[in-house]
Amino acid sequence: MQVTEVAAEGLKREYKVVVAATEIEGKVEARLKKIAKTAKVPGFRPGKVPLSLLKKQYGRQVMGEILEQAVDEGSKQAINDNQLKPALRPKIEVTKFDDGTDLEFKMDVEILPDVPATDLKAISLTRQVVEIEDSRVEDAIANVAKARRDFAPLAEPRPAADGDQVTLDFEGSIDGTPFEGGKAEGFTIVIGSGQMIPGFETALIGKSIGDEGEIEATFPEDYGREDLQGKTATFQIAVKDIKEAAERTIDDAFAKELGAESLDDLKSKIKERLATDYRGIARQKVKRALLDDLAERCQFAVPEGMIELEFNAIWKQLEEEMKRTESSFESMGQSEDETRSEYRQIAERRVRLGLVLSDIGIKNEVKVEGAELQQAVMEQARRYPGQEKEVFEYFRDTPAALEQLRAPIFEDKVVDFILELAQVTDETVSIEELMKDPDDEAAPSDAGPSDEAASDETAPSEAAAAAAPTAASEKEAKG
């Protein structure tokens, strides 16, 4: 077998591989001899069938198998001999082959780049922290009390007001035609709760027990049912009862209803929960700042094939979202070509960051432990009550799906590793400042700080984050 490098430009390599005709013929003959040991041909005992006859009967099939094997072995030899780290599966094209001649094929492959070393200790970041004031805790408890308040009959007859609980019958129609799900009897609504579509609850203000009539309300543009999106419906209503809210007393008894030992214990638990939530938001923001810093520091060429895969995934999501919302490029304020250019830059950034994080993780032996992966599977199973067994079996039998769970865990562990080495300064800010969205003026694919980091423009996708360790160490990826 002869391997010759034909071209090398940037990260792209092209090789010519020649497998001698004698080598192919030898493998075909060896395969036919193996078949002869068990082949059943009328008139011949097993093991006594002439090779010429077997060649007529099985020759085409065997030749196909041997050629496939030769191409596989040849491409592996080209990779190993040249110490290549393919970014993606090589492209193979057979350029020459006839019976009795050498097999020649071309292999095009993109290799992973050498990621430049980064002085992680030189990275300087600011992490926002907030102090949870007692008033914030009290407001949170008050909101819980409001949500759990009781309703009592009106002390004196009066029209419905904001905050009242109204029981009514209604039937909705659009252009005179009733629609599915638009009818109910004895339905209870709290005015101002946002339970119904816009306009429905406010139209009940001023209605009294026994009132009948019609009201109008409009379905939102993003309503769950496409056939109702943006349409105005007319509802025939009959008010059956009105109750007013009875304020809940916030005391130890109320706290015990919520599973706390006392009111002080409830305040402590809520304060810790708020602190945990805000720490999570702060972490996402400092992670984003870290990724921005790495993107600036680490400038190197990345494989076009990986960019194309990432871009296609992003673009597919955009098309699905545009179809769902019935939006257009014009409504986004830019042409399709401009949008494609912008999203391709985002794809390139994601791939580059994924390679950087993977390189740092591998060099510093950051690993995802089996217990961590199992915990991730259990979290997925909890999302499907009653189908836990099927979920476990799916991840057990689908390595690619398990890898998708591993990738974001690996990414977060690498980020934590970097943050331990970087110069991170805590800055106390208000909750309002912490909650400011850093993406207000960013690219359209960006997500807010409370969203998953992998969905934003600055972060690598799961596939990109996993690509480098997969290509650099096949054994590690399978583990």
C-alpha positions as CSV (number, residue, x, y, z in Angstrom):
1,M,0.0,0.0,0.0
2,Q,1.4,3.4,-1.0
3,V,0.3,6.7,0.5
4,T,1.3,10.0,-1.1
5,E,0.5,13.5,0.0
6,V,-0.9,15.4,-3.0
7,A,-1.8,18.7,-1.4
8,A,-1.6,20.6,1.9
9,E,-3.2,24.0,2.3
10,G,-4.1,25.4,5.7
11,L,-6.0,22.6,7.5
12,K,-6.9,20.7,4.4
13,R,-4.9,17.7,3.2
14,E,-5.2,15.5,0.1
15,Y,-3.7,12.0,-0.2
16,K,-3.4,9.5,-3.0
17,V,-3.6,5.9,-1.8
18,V,-2.6,3.0,-4.1
19,V,-3.4,-0.6,-3.1
20,A,-1.6,-3.1,-5.3
21,A,-3.7,-5.5,-7.5
22,T,-1.8,-8.5,-6.1
23,E,-2.7,-7.5,-2.5
24,I,-6.4,-7.2,-3.5
25,E,-6.4,-10.5,-5.4
26,G,-4.7,-12.2,-2.4
27,K,-7.4,-11.0,0.0
28,V,-10.2,-12.0,-2.4
29,E,-8.7,-15.5,-2.7
30,A,-8.3,-15.8,1.1
31,R,-11.9,-14.8,1.6
32,L,-13.1,-17.3,-1.0
33,K,-11.1,-20.1,0.6
34,K,-12.8,-19.2,3.9
35,I,-16.2,-19.3,2.3
36,A,-15.3,-22.7,0.7
37,K,-15.1,-24.3,4.1
38,T,-18.8,-23.9,4.7
39,A,-20.3,-23.2,1.3
40,K,-23.0,-25.6,0.1
41,V,-23.0,-26.1,-3.6
42,P,-25.0,-29.0,-5.2
43,G,-22.6,-31.8,-6.3
44,F,-19.7,-30.8,-4.0
45,R,-18.9,-31.7,-0.5
46,P,-18.2,-28.8,1.9
47,G,-14.6,-27.7,1.4
48,K,-14.3,-29.2,-2.0
49,V,-16.0,-26.5,-4.1
50,P,-13.5,-25.2,-6.8
51,L,-12.5,-21.6,-6.3
52,S,-13.4,-20.8,-9.9
53,L,-17.0,-21.7,-9.1
54,L,-17.1,-19.8,-5.9
55,K,-15.7,-16.8,-7.7
56,K,-18.5,-16.9,-10.2
57,Q,-21.1,-17.2,-7.4
58,Y,-19.6,-14.9,-4.7
59,G,-16.9,-13.0,-6.5
60,R,-18.8,-9.7,-6.9
61,Q,-19.9,-9.7,-3.3
62,V,-16.4,-10.6,-2.0
63,M,-14.7,-8.0,-4.2
64,G,-17.0,-5.3,-2.8
65,E,-16.1,-6.3,0.8
66,I,-12.4,-6.4,0.0
67,L,-12.5,-3.0,-1.7
68,E,-14.3,-1.5,1.2
69,Q,-11.8,-3.0,3.6
70,A,-8.9,-1.8,1.5
71,V,-10.2,1.8,1.4
72,D,-10.7,1.7,5.2
73,E,-7.3,0.3,5.9
74,G,-5.7,2.7,3.4
75,S,-7.3,5.8,4.9
76,K,-6.3,4.7,8.4
77,Q,-2.8,4.2,7.3
78,A,-2.7,7.6,5.7
79,I,-3.9,9.1,8.9
80,N,-1.6,7.2,11.2
81,D,1.5,7.5,9.0
82,N,1.1,11.3,8.8
83,Q,-0.1,11.6,12.5
84,L,-3.3,13.4,11.5
85,K,-6.1,14.4,13.8
86,P,-9.1,14.6,11.5
87,A,-11.7,17.2,12.4
88,L,-14.4,15.2,10.5
89,R,-14.7,11.9,8.6
90,P,-12.4,12.0,5.6
91,K,-14.0,12.2,2.1
92,I,-13.0,9.2,-0.1
93,E,-13.2,9.1,-3.9
94,V,-12.1,6.0,-5.8
95,T,-10.2,7.3,-8.9
96,K,-9.2,4.1,-10.6
97,F,-10.0,0.4,-10.4
98,D,-10.6,-2.5,-12.8
99,D,-10.4,-6.2,-12.3
100,G,-6.7,-7.1,-12.1
101,T,-5.5,-3.5,-11.7
102,D,-4.3,-1.5,-8.7
103,L,-6.9,0.3,-6.6
104,E,-6.4,4.1,-6.4
105,F,-8.4,6.4,-4.3
106,K,-8.2,10.0,-3.1
107,M,-8.7,11.0,0.5
108,D,-9.6,14.6,1.4
109,V,-9.4,15.4,5.1
110,E,-9.5,18.5,7.3
111,I,-7.3,18.3,10.4
112,L,-7.8,19.9,13.8
113,P,-5.7,22.9,14.3
114,D,-3.0,23.3,17.0
115,V,-4.7,25.4,19.6
116,P,-2.4,28.1,21.0
117,A,-1.5,27.9,24.6
118,T,-3.4,30.4,26.8
119,D,-2.1,31.8,30.1
120,L,-5.3,31.2,32.1
121,K,-3.9,33.0,35.1
122,A,-3.6,36.2,33.1
123,I,-7.4,36.3,32.5
124,S,-9.1,39.0,34.5
125,L,-12.8,38.8,35.1
126,T,-15.4,40.5,37.3
127,R,-18.1,38.4,38.9
128,Q,-21.3,40.2,40.1
129,V,-22.7,39.4,43.5
130,V,-25.8,40.7,45.2
131,E,-26.9,41.0,48.8
132,I,-30.4,39.7,49.5
133,E,-32.2,42.4,51.5
134,D,-34.8,41.4,54.0
135,S,-37.4,43.5,52.0
136,R,-36.7,41.3,48.9
137,V,-37.4,38.2,51.0
138,E,-40.6,39.7,52.5
139,D,-41.8,40.6,49.0
140,A,-41.2,37.0,47.9
141,I,-43.2,35.6,50.8
142,A,-46.0,38.1,50.1
143,N,-46.2,36.9,46.5
144,V,-46.5,33.3,47.8
145,A,-49.2,34.3,50.2
146,K,-51.0,36.1,47.4
147,A,-50.9,33.1,45.2
148,R,-52.2,30.9,48.0
149,R,-54.9,33.3,49.3
150,D,-58.4,32.1,50.0
151,F,-61.5,33.6,48.4
152,A,-64.7,34.4,50.4
153,P,-68.2,35.4,49.3
154,L,-68.7,39.2,48.9
155,A,-69.7,40.9,52.1
156,E,-72.1,43.1,50.0
157,P,-73.2,42.7,46.4
158,R,-70.9,44.6,44.0
159,P,-69.5,44.4,40.5
160,A,-66.3,42.3,40.0
161,A,-63.0,44.1,40.5
162,D,-59.3,43.4,39.8
163,G,-58.2,40.5,42.1
164,D,-61.7,39.0,42.5
165,Q,-62.4,35.3,41.7
166,V,-65.2,35.0,39.2
167,T,-67.1,31.8,38.3
168,L,-68.7,31.8,34.9
169,D,-70.0,29.9,31.9
170,F,-68.6,30.9,28.5
171,E,-68.6,29.9,24.9
172,G,-66.2,31.4,22.3
173,S,-66.5,31.8,18.6
174,I,-64.6,33.4,15.7
175,D,-66.6,35.0,12.9
176,G,-69.6,33.3,14.3
177,T,-68.1,29.8,14.4
178,P,-67.4,28.1,17.7
179,F,-63.8,26.8,18.1
180,E,-62.5,23.7,19.9
181,G,-61.7,24.4,23.6
182,G,-63.6,27.6,23.6
183,K,-66.5,26.5,25.9
184,A,-66.6,25.9,29.7
185,E,-69.2,25.8,32.5
186,G,-68.5,26.7,36.1
187,F,-65.1,28.0,35.1
188,T,-63.1,29.9,37.8
189,I,-60.9,32.9,37.0
190,V,-58.9,35.3,39.1
191,I,-59.0,38.7,37.4
192,G,-55.5,39.9,36.8
193,S,-53.9,36.5,37.1
194,G,-53.1,36.3,33.4
195,Q,-54.8,32.9,33.2
196,M,-56.8,33.8,30.1
197,I,-55.9,35.4,26.8
198,P,-55.4,39.2,26.8
199,G,-58.6,41.2,27.2
200,F,-60.7,38.4,28.7
201,E,-60.1,39.0,32.4
202,T,-60.3,42.8,32.2
203,A,-63.6,42.6,30.3
204,L,-65.1,40.9,33.5
205,I,-64.4,44.0,35.6
206,G,-67.7,45.7,36.3
207,K,-69.8,42.5,35.7
208,S,-72.1,41.4,38.5
209,I,-73.5,38.1,39.5
210,G,-76.3,37.1,37.1
211,D,-74.9,39.3,34.2
212,E,-75.0,37.8,30.7
213,G,-73.6,39.2,27.5
214,E,-70.6,39.0,25.3
215,I,-67.0,40.1,25.5
216,E,-64.0,40.1,23.1
217,A,-60.5,39.0,23.5
218,T,-57.6,38.5,21.1
219,F,-55.3,35.4,21.0
220,P,-51.6,36.3,21.1
221,E,-49.5,36.0,17.8
222,D,-47.5,33.2,19.5
223,Y,-50.4,31.3,20.9
224,G,-49.9,27.5,21.1
225,R,-52.5,26.8,18.4
226,E,-51.7,28.2,15.0
227,D,-55.3,28.3,13.9
228,L,-56.1,30.8,16.7
229,Q,-52.9,33.0,16.6
230,G,-53.7,36.7,16.4
231,K,-57.5,36.2,16.0
232,T,-60.2,38.0,17.9
233,A,-62.8,35.9,19.5
234,T,-66.3,36.7,20.9
235,F,-67.3,35.0,24.1
236,Q,-70.9,34.7,25.3
237,I,-70.6,34.7,29.1
238,A,-72.9,34.2,32.2
239,V,-71.4,35.3,35.5
240,K,-72.4,32.8,38.2
241,D,-70.5,33.9,41.3
242,I,-67.9,36.5,42.5
243,K,-65.7,36.1,45.5
244,E,-63.2,38.5,47.0
245,A,-59.7,37.6,48.2
246,A,-59.2,37.1,51.9
247,E,-55.6,38.1,52.9
248,R,-53.5,35.4,54.3
249,T,-51.9,35.9,57.6
250,I,-48.1,35.4,57.2
251,D,-47.1,33.6,60.4
252,D,-45.6,30.4,61.6
253,A,-48.8,28.5,60.6
254,F,-48.5,29.8,57.1
255,A,-44.8,28.8,57.0
256,K,-45.6,25.3,58.1
257,E,-48.0,24.9,55.2
258,L,-45.0,25.5,53.0
259,G,-42.9,22.9,54.7
260,A,-40.9,25.2,56.9
261,E,-40.6,24.8,60.7
262,S,-41.4,28.5,61.4
263,L,-41.7,31.9,59.7
264,D,-38.0,32.6,60.4
265,D,-37.1,29.2,58.9
266,L,-39.2,30.1,55.8
267,K,-37.4,33.4,55.4
268,S,-34.1,31.7,55.7
269,K,-35.0,29.1,53.1
270,I,-36.3,31.7,50.7
271,K,-33.3,33.9,51.2
272,E,-31.0,30.9,50.4
273,R,-33.1,30.0,47.3
274,L,-32.9,33.6,46.0
275,A,-29.2,33.6,46.6
276,T,-28.8,30.4,44.7
277,D,-30.8,31.7,41.8
278,Y,-28.8,34.9,41.6
279,R,-25.5,33.0,41.9
280,G,-26.6,31.0,38.9
281,I,-27.3,34.1,36.9
282,A,-24.0,35.6,38.0
283,R,-22.2,32.5,36.9
284,Q,-23.7,32.6,33.5
285,K,-22.6,36.2,33.1
286,V,-19.0,35.6,34.2
287,K,-19.0,32.5,31.9
288,R,-20.0,34.7,29.0
289,A,-17.3,37.2,29.9
290,L,-14.8,34.4,30.1
291,L,-15.8,33.1,26.6
292,D,-15.5,36.6,25.2
293,D,-12.0,36.9,26.6
294,L,-11.0,33.5,25.2
295,A,-12.4,34.4,21.8
296,E,-10.3,37.5,21.8
297,R,-7.1,35.8,22.9
298,C,-7.4,32.7,20.8
299,Q,-7.4,33.5,17.1
300,F,-6.6,30.6,14.8
301,A,-8.0,28.9,11.7
302,V,-10.7,26.3,12.3
303,P,-11.9,23.6,9.9
304,E,-14.4,24.8,7.3
305,G,-16.3,21.5,7.6
306,M,-17.0,22.0,11.3
307,I,-18.1,25.6,10.7
308,E,-20.5,24.3,8.0
309,L,-22.0,21.7,10.3
310,E,-22.4,24.3,13.1
311,F,-23.9,26.9,10.7
312,N,-26.4,24.4,9.3
313,A,-27.6,23.5,12.8
314,I,-28.0,27.2,13.7
315,W,-29.7,28.1,10.4
316,K,-32.1,25.2,10.8
317,Q,-33.2,26.5,14.2
318,L,-33.6,30.0,12.7
319,E,-35.8,28.7,9.9
320,E,-38.0,26.7,12.3
321,E,-38.4,29.8,14.5
322,M,-39.2,32.0,11.6
323,K,-41.8,29.5,10.3
324,R,-43.3,29.2,13.8
325,T,-43.6,33.0,14.2
326,E,-44.4,33.7,10.5
327,S,-41.6,36.2,10.4
328,S,-39.3,37.2,7.5
329,F,-35.8,38.6,7.0
330,E,-37.4,41.9,6.2
331,S,-39.1,42.0,9.6
332,M,-35.7,41.3,11.1
333,G,-34.3,44.4,9.4
334,Q,-31.7,42.7,7.2
335,S,-31.4,40.6,4.1
336,E,-31.0,36.8,4.0
337,D,-27.4,37.2,2.8
338,E,-26.6,39.6,5.7
339,T,-28.2,37.2,8.1
340,R,-26.3,34.2,6.7
341,S,-23.0,36.1,7.0
342,E,-23.7,37.0,10.6
343,Y,-24.7,33.5,11.6
344,R,-21.7,32.0,9.8
345,Q,-19.5,34.3,12.0
346,I,-21.4,33.0,15.0
347,A,-20.8,29.4,13.9
348,E,-17.1,30.0,13.5
349,R,-16.9,31.6,16.9
350,R,-18.7,28.6,18.5
351,V,-16.4,26.1,16.8
352,R,-13.3,27.9,17.8
353,L,-14.4,28.3,21.4
354,G,-15.3,24.6,21.5
355,L,-11.9,23.6,20.3
356,V,-10.3,25.9,22.9
357,L,-12.3,24.5,25.8
358,S,-11.7,21.0,24.7
359,D,-7.9,21.6,24.4
360,I,-7.8,23.1,27.9
361,G,-9.8,20.2,29.3
362,I,-7.8,17.5,27.7
363,K,-4.4,19.0,28.6
364,N,-5.5,19.4,32.2
365,E,-7.2,16.0,32.4
366,V,-10.7,17.4,33.1
367,K,-13.0,14.4,32.9
368,V,-16.7,13.7,33.2
369,E,-17.2,11.0,35.9
370,G,-19.7,8.2,35.4
371,A,-21.7,9.4,38.4
372,E,-22.1,12.8,36.8
373,L,-23.3,11.3,33.6
374,Q,-25.7,9.0,35.4
375,Q,-27.1,12.0,37.3
376,A,-27.7,13.8,34.0
377,V,-29.6,10.7,32.7
378,M,-31.7,10.7,35.9
379,E,-32.5,14.3,35.4
380,Q,-33.7,13.6,31.8
381,A,-35.8,10.7,33.1
382,R,-37.5,12.9,35.7
383,R,-38.8,15.0,32.8
384,Y,-40.9,12.0,31.6
385,P,-42.9,10.7,34.5
386,G,-44.0,7.1,34.0
387,Q,-41.4,6.6,31.1
388,E,-38.3,6.5,33.2
389,K,-37.4,3.0,32.1
390,E,-37.7,3.9,28.4
391,V,-35.5,6.9,29.0
392,F,-32.7,4.9,30.7
393,E,-32.8,2.3,28.0
394,Y,-32.6,5.0,25.3
395,F,-29.4,6.5,26.7
396,R,-28.0,3.0,27.4
397,D,-28.5,2.0,23.8
398,T,-27.7,5.3,22.1
399,P,-24.1,6.4,22.6
400,A,-24.6,9.6,20.6
401,A,-27.4,10.8,22.9
402,L,-25.2,10.0,25.9
403,E,-22.4,12.0,24.4
404,Q,-24.8,15.0,24.0
405,L,-25.3,14.9,27.8
406,R,-21.6,14.5,28.4
407,A,-20.6,17.5,26.3
408,P,-22.2,20.4,28.4
409,I,-21.0,18.8,31.6
410,F,-17.5,18.7,30.3
411,E,-17.8,22.3,29.1
412,D,-19.0,23.5,32.5
413,K,-16.2,21.6,34.3
414,V,-13.6,23.2,32.0
415,V,-15.1,26.6,32.7
416,D,-14.9,26.0,36.5
417,F,-11.3,24.9,36.1
418,I,-10.4,28.1,34.3
419,L,-12.3,30.3,36.8
420,E,-10.2,28.7,39.6
421,L,-7.0,29.9,37.9
422,A,-8.2,33.2,36.5
423,Q,-8.2,36.5,38.4
424,V,-11.8,36.8,39.4
425,T,-12.9,39.9,41.3
426,D,-16.3,40.0,43.0
427,E,-18.3,43.2,42.6
428,T,-21.4,43.9,44.6
429,V,-24.2,45.1,42.5
430,S,-27.9,45.7,42.8
431,I,-30.3,42.9,41.7
432,E,-31.5,45.2,38.9
433,E,-27.9,45.5,37.6
434,L,-27.4,41.8,37.8
435,M,-30.5,41.1,35.8
436,K,-29.6,43.4,33.0
437,D,-29.5,41.5,29.7
438,P,-26.0,41.8,28.2
439,D,-27.5,40.7,24.8
440,D,-29.8,43.7,24.3
441,E,-27.5,44.9,21.5
442,A,-26.0,41.6,20.6
443,A,-26.5,39.1,17.7
444,P,-30.0,37.7,17.2
445,S,-29.0,34.3,18.3
446,D,-27.9,35.4,21.7
447,A,-29.7,34.3,24.8
448,G,-30.3,36.0,28.2
449,P,-28.2,35.2,31.2
450,S,-30.8,32.8,32.6
451,D,-30.7,30.7,29.4
452,E,-28.4,27.8,28.8
453,A,-25.0,29.1,27.9
454,A,-24.6,26.7,25.0
455,S,-27.6,28.4,23.3
456,D,-26.0,31.8,23.1
457,E,-23.7,33.4,20.5
458,T,-20.6,33.4,22.7
459,A,-20.7,29.8,23.7
460,P,-19.7,26.7,21.7
461,S,-22.4,24.2,20.8
462,E,-22.3,20.8,22.5
463,A,-21.1,19.3,19.3
464,A,-18.3,21.8,18.9
465,A,-17.3,21.4,22.6
466,A,-17.0,17.6,22.2
467,A,-15.4,17.7,18.8
468,A,-11.8,18.1,19.8
469,P,-11.6,15.4,22.5
470,T,-13.5,13.1,20.2
471,A,-11.0,13.6,17.4
472,A,-7.9,13.9,19.5
473,S,-8.6,10.8,21.6
474,E,-11.1,8.3,20.3
475,K,-10.7,6.2,23.4
476,E,-11.5,9.1,25.7
477,A,-14.6,10.0,23.7
478,K,-15.9,6.4,23.8
479,G,-15.4,6.3,27.5
